[in-house]
Amino acid sequence: MTEEVKNRGLRKQRKGIVVSRSGNKSIVVTVESRKPHPLYGKIIKQTSKFHAHDEENIANVGDVVVIMETRPVSRMKRWRLLEVSEKAKV
């Protein structure tokens, strides 16, 4: 077994919503995290956008997806689509 295959389980995974299909085989995923405010302690929402590689073009806007960290695919894409957890309700 090669070293890369052993470390594959250590890569970060995020669950988010597809907000854009930005070209062929590319999606933009918004991930929401909840953290306490450093001074006041109130729980606040923070959102981050990730550009991900969608090899089969299966994700659509509104889908809930799981993305995984990977080697750089292009200038912006450092994540790839693992699975579509939930399809968007039309």
MIVEXPA-307537 format. One record per atom (N, C-alpha, C, O, CB): x, y, z. Coordinates in Angstrom, 1 decimal. Glycine has a CB too. Example, Ala and Ser with C-alpha at 12.3 -4.5 7.8 and 13.67 -1.06 7.14 Angstrom:
! MIVEXPA-307537
R      X      Y      Z
R   13.2   -5.7    7.8
R   12.3   -4.5    7.8
R   13.2   -3.3    7.8
R   14.2   -3.3    8.5
R   11.3   -4.5    9.0
R   12.8   -2.2    7.1
R   13.7   -1.1    7.1
R   12.9    0.0    7.9
R   13.4    1.1    8.0
R   14.1   -0.6    5.7
This chain:
! MIVEXPA-307537
R      X      Y      Z
R    0.8   -1.2    0.0
R    0.0    0.0    0.0
R    0.9    1.2    0.0
R    1.8    1.3    0.8
R   -1.0    0.0    1.2
R    0.6    2.2   -0.9
R    1.4    3.4   -0.9
R    1.1    4.4    0.2
R    0.0    4.2    0.8
R    1.2    4.1   -2.3
R    1.9    5.3    0.4
R    1.8    6.3    1.5
R    0.5    7.1    1.3
R   -0.2    7.5    2.3
R    3.0    7.2    1.6
R    0.2    7.5    0.1
R   -0.9    8.4   -0.2
R   -2.2    7.7    0.1
R   -3.1    8.3    0.7
R   -0.9    8.8   -1.7
R   -2.3    6.4   -0.2
R   -3.6    5.6    0.1
R   -3.8    5.5    1.6
R   -4.9    5.6    2.1
R   -3.5    4.2   -0.5
R   -2.7    5.4    2.4
R   -2.8    5.3    3.8
R   -3.3    6.6    4.4
R   -4.1    6.6    5.4
R   -1.5    4.9    4.5
R   -2.9    7.8    3.9
R   -3.3    9.1    4.4
R   -4.6    9.6    3.9
R   -5.0   10.7    4.3
R   -2.2   10.0    4.1
R   -5.2    8.8    3.0
R   -6.5    9.3    2.4
R   -7.6    9.6    3.4
R   -8.4   10.5    3.2
R   -6.9    8.4    1.3
R   -7.6    8.8    4.5
R   -8.6    9.0    5.5
R   -8.4   10.3    6.3
R   -9.3   10.6    7.1
R   -8.7    7.8    6.3
R   -7.2   10.9    6.2
R   -6.9   12.0    7.1
R   -7.3   13.4    6.4
R   -7.2   14.4    7.0
R   -5.5   12.1    7.4
R   -7.9   13.3    5.2
R   -8.2   14.6    4.5
R   -9.5   15.1    5.1
R  -10.4   14.4    5.5
R   -8.4   14.3    3.0
R   -9.6   16.5    5.0
R  -10.8   17.1    5.6
R  -12.0   16.9    4.7
R  -11.9   16.8    3.5
R  -10.5   18.6    5.7
R  -13.2   16.8    5.3
R  -14.4   16.7    4.6
R  -15.4   17.8    5.1
R  -15.4   18.1    6.3
R  -15.0   15.3    4.7
R  -16.2   18.3    4.2
R  -17.1   19.4    4.6
R  -18.5   19.0    4.0
R  -18.5   18.4    2.9
R  -16.6   20.8    4.2
R  -19.5   19.4    4.6
R  -20.9   19.2    4.1
R  -21.5   20.6    3.9
R  -21.5   21.5    4.8
R  -21.8   18.4    5.0
R  -22.0   20.9    2.7
R  -22.5   22.2    2.4
R  -23.6   22.1    1.2
R  -24.0   21.1    0.8
R  -21.4   23.1    2.0
R  -23.9   23.3    0.8
R  -25.0   23.5   -0.2
R  -24.3   24.1   -1.5
R  -23.5   25.0   -1.4
R  -26.1   24.4    0.3
R  -24.7   23.5   -2.6
R  -24.2   24.1   -3.9
R  -24.9   25.4   -4.2
R  -26.1   25.4   -4.3
R  -24.4   23.0   -5.1
R  -24.1   26.5   -4.4
R  -24.7   27.8   -4.7
R  -24.5   28.2   -6.1
R  -25.2   29.1   -6.6
R  -24.1   28.8   -3.7
R  -23.6   27.5   -6.8
R  -23.3   27.9   -8.2
R  -22.7   26.8   -8.9
R  -21.9   26.0   -8.4
R  -22.4   29.2   -8.2
R  -23.0   26.7  -10.2
R  -22.3   25.8  -11.1
R  -21.4   26.7  -12.0
R  -21.9   27.3  -12.9
R  -23.2   24.9  -12.0
R  -20.1   26.8  -11.6
R  -19.2   27.8  -12.2
R  -18.4   27.2  -13.4
R  -17.2   27.1  -13.3
R  -18.3   28.4  -11.2
R  -19.1   26.8  -14.4
R  -18.4   26.2  -15.6
R  -18.5   24.7  -15.6
R  -19.2   24.1  -14.8
R  -16.9   26.6  -15.5
R  -17.8   24.1  -16.5
R  -17.8   22.7  -16.7
R  -17.0   22.0  -15.6
R  -15.9   22.3  -15.4
R  -17.3   22.3  -18.1
R  -17.6   21.0  -14.9
R  -17.0   20.2  -13.9
R  -16.6   21.0  -12.7
R  -15.7   20.6  -11.9
R  -15.8   19.5  -14.4
R  -17.3   22.1  -12.4
R  -16.9   22.9  -11.3
R  -18.2   23.4  -10.6
R  -19.2   23.7  -11.2
R  -16.2   24.2  -11.7
R  -18.1   23.4   -9.2
R  -19.2   23.8   -8.4
R  -18.7   24.7   -7.3
R  -17.5   24.6   -6.9
R  -20.0   22.7   -7.8
R  -19.5   25.6   -6.7
R  -19.2   26.4   -5.6
R  -20.1   26.0   -4.5
R  -21.3   26.0   -4.6
R  -19.3   27.9   -5.9
R  -19.5   25.6   -3.3
R  -20.2   25.0   -2.2
R  -20.1   26.0   -1.0
R  -19.0   26.4   -0.7
R  -19.7   23.6   -1.8
R  -21.2   26.3   -0.4
R  -21.2   27.2    0.8
R  -21.3   26.3    2.0
R  -22.2   25.4    2.1
R  -22.3   28.2    0.8
R  -20.4   26.4    3.0
R  -20.4   25.6    4.2
R  -20.6   26.6    5.4
R  -19.9   27.6    5.5
R  -19.0   24.8    4.4
R  -21.5   26.2    6.2
R  -21.9   27.0    7.3
R  -21.3   26.4    8.6
R  -21.5   25.2    8.8
R  -23.4   27.2    7.5
R  -20.7   27.2    9.4
R  -20.2   26.8   10.7
R  -20.7   27.7   11.8
R  -20.9   28.9   11.6
R  -18.6   26.7   10.7
R  -20.9   27.1   13.0
R  -21.4   27.9   14.1
R  -20.3   27.9   15.2
R  -19.8   26.9   15.6
R  -22.7   27.3   14.7
R  -19.9   29.2   15.6
R  -18.9   29.4   16.6
R  -19.3   30.4   17.6
R  -20.1   31.3   17.3
R  -17.6   29.8   15.9
R  -18.8   30.3   18.8
R  -19.1   31.3   19.8
R  -18.3   32.6   19.5
R  -17.2   32.5   19.1
R  -18.9   30.8   21.2
R  -18.9   33.7   19.8
R  -18.2   35.0   19.6
R  -17.1   35.0   20.7
R  -17.3   34.6   21.8
R  -19.2   36.2   19.8
R  -15.9   35.5   20.3
R  -14.8   35.4   21.2
R  -15.0   36.2   22.5
R  -14.4   35.8   23.6
R  -13.6   35.9   20.5
R  -15.7   37.3   22.5
R  -15.9   38.1   23.7
R  -17.2   37.9   24.4
R  -17.3   37.7   25.6
R  -15.7   39.6   23.3
R  -18.3   37.8   23.6
R  -19.6   37.8   24.2
R  -20.2   36.4   24.3
R  -21.1   36.2   25.1
R  -20.6   38.6   23.3
R  -19.7   35.4   23.6
R  -20.1   34.0   23.8
R  -21.3   33.6   23.0
R  -21.7   32.5   22.9
R  -20.4   33.8   25.2
R  -22.0   34.6   22.3
R  -23.2   34.3   21.5
R  -22.8   33.4   20.3
R  -21.7   33.7   19.7
R  -23.9   35.6   21.1
R  -23.6   32.4   20.0
R  -23.3   31.6   18.8
R  -23.6   32.3   17.6
R  -24.7   32.8   17.4
R  -24.1   30.2   18.9
R  -22.6   32.5   16.7
R  -22.8   33.1   15.4
R  -22.5   32.2   14.3
R  -21.7   31.2   14.4
R  -21.9   34.4   15.3
R  -23.1   32.5   13.1
R  -22.9   31.6   11.9
R  -21.9   32.3   11.1
R  -21.8   33.5   10.9
R  -24.2   31.5   11.1
R  -21.0   31.4   10.6
R  -19.9   31.9    9.6
R  -20.1   31.0    8.4
R  -20.2   29.8    8.5
R  -18.5   31.8   10.2
R  -20.0   31.6    7.2
R  -20.1   30.8    6.0
R  -18.8   31.0    5.2
R  -18.1   32.0    5.2
R  -21.3   31.3    5.1
R  -18.4   29.9    4.5
R  -17.2   29.9    3.7
R  -17.6   29.2    2.4
R  -18.4   28.3    2.3
R  -16.0   29.1    4.4
R  -17.0   29.8    1.3
R  -17.3   29.2    0.0
R  -16.0   28.4   -0.5
R  -14.9   28.9   -0.4
R  -17.6   30.3   -1.0
R  -16.3   27.2   -1.0
R  -15.3   26.4   -1.5
R  -15.6   26.1   -3.0
R  -16.7   25.7   -3.4
R  -15.1   25.1   -0.7
R  -14.5   26.2   -3.8
R  -14.7   25.7   -5.2
R  -14.2   24.3   -5.3
R  -13.2   23.9   -4.8
R  -13.8   26.6   -6.2
R  -15.1   23.4   -5.9
R  -14.9   22.0   -5.9
R  -15.0   21.4   -7.3
R  -15.6   22.0   -8.2
R  -15.9   21.3   -5.0
R  -14.3   20.3   -7.5
R  -14.3   19.6   -8.8
R  -15.4   18.6   -8.8
R  -15.4   17.7   -7.9
R  -12.9   19.0   -9.0
R  -16.2   18.6   -9.8
R  -17.4   17.7  -10.0
R  -17.1   17.0  -11.3
R  -17.6   17.5  -12.4
R  -18.7   18.5  -10.0
R  -16.5   15.8  -11.2
R  -16.0   15.1  -12.4
R  -17.2   14.7  -13.4
R  -17.1   14.9  -14.6
R  -15.3   13.9  -12.1
R  -18.3   14.2  -12.8
R  -19.4   13.8  -13.6
R  -20.5   14.8  -13.9
R  -21.5   14.5  -14.5
R  -20.0   12.5  -13.0
R  -20.4   16.0  -13.4
R  -21.4   17.1  -13.5
R  -22.7   16.6  -12.9
R  -23.8   16.8  -13.6
R  -21.5   17.5  -15.0
R  -22.7   16.0  -11.7
R  -24.0   15.5  -11.2
R  -24.6   16.4  -10.2
R  -25.8   16.3   -9.9
R  -23.7   14.2  -10.5
R  -23.9   17.4   -9.6
R  -24.5   18.3   -8.6
R  -25.1   19.5   -9.3
R  -24.6   20.0  -10.3
R  -23.4   18.7   -7.6
R  -26.3   19.9   -8.7
R  -27.0   21.0   -9.2
R  -27.1   22.1   -8.1
R  -26.9   21.7   -6.9
R  -28.4   20.7   -9.8
R  -27.5   23.3   -8.4
R  -27.7   24.3   -7.4
R  -28.8   23.9   -6.4
R  -29.9   23.5   -6.8
R  -28.0   25.7   -8.1
R  -28.5   24.0   -5.1
R  -29.4   23.7   -4.1
R  -29.2   22.3   -3.5
R  -29.8   22.0   -2.4
R  -30.8   23.7   -4.6
R  -28.4   21.5   -4.1
R  -28.1   20.1   -3.6
R  -27.2   20.2   -2.3
R  -26.3   21.1   -2.2
R  -27.4   19.3   -4.7
R  -27.4   19.3   -1.4
R  -26.5   19.2   -0.2
R  -25.5   18.2   -0.6
R  -25.8   17.0   -1.0
R  -27.3   18.8    1.1
R  -24.2   18.6   -0.5
R  -23.1   17.7   -1.0
R  -22.0   17.6    0.1
R  -22.0   18.4    1.0
R  -22.5   18.3   -2.3
R  -21.2   16.5   -0.1
R  -20.0   16.3    0.8
R  -18.8   16.5   -0.1
R  -18.7   15.8   -1.2
R  -20.0   14.9    1.5
R  -17.9   17.4    0.3
R  -16.7   17.6   -0.5
R  -15.5   17.2    0.4
R  -15.5   17.1    1.6
R  -16.6   19.1   -0.9
R  -14.4   16.9   -0.3
R  -13.2   16.4    0.3
R  -12.0   17.1   -0.2
R  -11.9   17.4   -1.4
R  -13.0   14.8    0.1
R  -11.1   17.4    0.7
R   -9.8   18.1    0.4
R   -9.0   17.2   -0.6
R   -8.9   16.0   -0.4
R   -9.0   18.4    1.6
R   -8.3   17.9   -1.6
R   -7.5   17.1   -2.5
R   -6.4   18.0   -3.0
R   -6.3   19.2   -2.6
R   -8.4   16.6   -3.7
R   -5.6   17.4   -3.9
R   -4.5   18.2   -4.4
R   -5.1   19.3   -5.3
R   -6.2   19.2   -5.8
R   -3.5   17.3   -5.3
R   -4.4   20.4   -5.6
R   -4.9   21.5   -6.5
R   -5.2   21.0   -7.9
R   -4.4   20.4   -8.5
R   -3.9   22.6   -6.6
R   -6.5   21.2   -8.3
R   -6.9   20.8   -9.6
R   -6.8   21.9  -10.6
R   -6.5   21.8  -11.7
R   -8.4   20.3   -9.5
R   -7.0   23.2  -10.1
R   -6.8   24.4  -10.9
R   -6.4   25.5   -9.9
R   -6.1   25.3   -8.7
R   -8.1   24.7  -11.7
R   -6.5   26.7  -10.4
R   -6.1   27.9   -9.6
R   -6.9   28.0   -8.3
R   -6.4   28.4   -7.3
R   -6.1   29.1  -10.4
R   -8.2   27.8   -8.4
R   -9.2   27.9   -7.3
R   -9.6   26.6   -6.6
R   -9.9   26.6   -5.4
R  -10.4   28.7   -7.8
R   -9.6   25.5   -7.4
R  -10.2   24.3   -6.9
R   -9.2   23.4   -6.1
R   -8.2   23.0   -6.6
R  -10.7   23.5   -8.0
R   -9.4   23.3   -4.8
R   -8.6   22.4   -3.9
R   -9.5   21.4   -3.2
R   -9.0   20.7   -2.3
R   -7.9   23.3   -2.8
R  -10.7   21.2   -3.7
R  -11.7   20.3   -3.1
R  -12.3   19.5   -4.3
R  -12.4   20.0   -5.4
R  -12.8   21.0   -2.3
R  -12.8   18.3   -3.9
R  -13.6   17.5   -5.0
R  -14.8   17.0   -4.4
R  -14.9   16.8   -3.1
R  -12.7   16.4   -5.5
R  -15.8   16.7   -5.2
R  -17.1   16.2   -4.8
R  -17.0   14.8   -4.4
R  -16.5   14.0   -5.2
R  -18.2   16.5   -5.9
R  -17.5   14.4   -3.2
R  -17.5   13.0   -2.8
R  -18.9   12.4   -3.2
R  -19.0   11.3   -3.8
R  -17.2   12.8   -1.3
R  -19.9   13.0   -2.7
R  -21.3   12.5   -2.9
R  -22.3   13.6   -2.8
R  -22.1   14.7   -2.2
R  -21.6   11.4   -1.9
R  -23.4   13.4   -3.4
R  -24.6   14.3   -3.3
R  -25.5   13.6   -2.2
R  -26.1   12.6   -2.5
R  -25.4   14.5   -4.7
R  -25.6   14.3   -1.1
R  -26.3   13.7    0.0
R  -27.8   13.9   -0.2
R  -28.6   13.0    0.1
R  -25.9   14.4    1.3
R  -28.2   15.0   -0.7
R  -29.7   15.3   -0.8
R  -29.9   16.2   -2.1
R  -29.2   17.2   -2.2
R  -30.2   16.0    0.5
R  -30.8   15.8   -2.9
R  -31.1   16.5   -4.1
R  -32.0   17.8   -3.8
R  -32.7   17.7   -2.8
R  -31.8   15.7   -5.2
R  -31.8   18.8   -4.5
R  -32.6   20.0   -4.3
R  -34.1   19.7   -4.7
R  -34.4   19.0   -5.6
R  -32.1   21.2   -5.2
R  -35.0   20.3   -3.9
R  -36.4   20.2   -4.1
R  -36.8   21.3   -5.1
R  -36.6   22.5   -4.9
R  -37.2   20.4   -2.8
R  -37.4   20.8   -6.2
R  -37.7   21.7   -7.3
R  -39.1   22.3   -7.1
R  -39.5   23.0   -8.0
R  -37.6   21.0   -8.7
